[in-house]
Amino acid sequence: MRLSWGEIVRGIYARREGEKEDEEMAEKTRIRDMKAAELADRKRNTEREREEKRRLVEEAREEKRRLKETEKLSKTITKRKGKARDVVSSDTD
């Protein structure tokens, strides 16, 4: 548990003067800890969302690359078929 120097000094004076534990200070500490935990959860969720976005972008890039390769192969096959037809038609002439 982390305490600031001011909280420690206030606690010492409160005990020295015979006052009981400062419940307000305990409540502030509890609220601070809850906020810190909530902030940590948000940070983890944000990191997960960023990682998911990166993964989706990478998958989209990979899919685009695959499509380009497929189109390139398709054009090559079409050209080969066209050349084969030319060869066949020139033989018959």
Secondary structure, DSSP 8 states (H G I E B T S, - for coil): ----HHHHHHHHHHHHTT----HHHHHHHHHHHHHHHHHHHHHHHHHHHHHHHHHHHHHHHHHHHHHHHHHHHHHHHHHHHHHHHHHHHHHH-
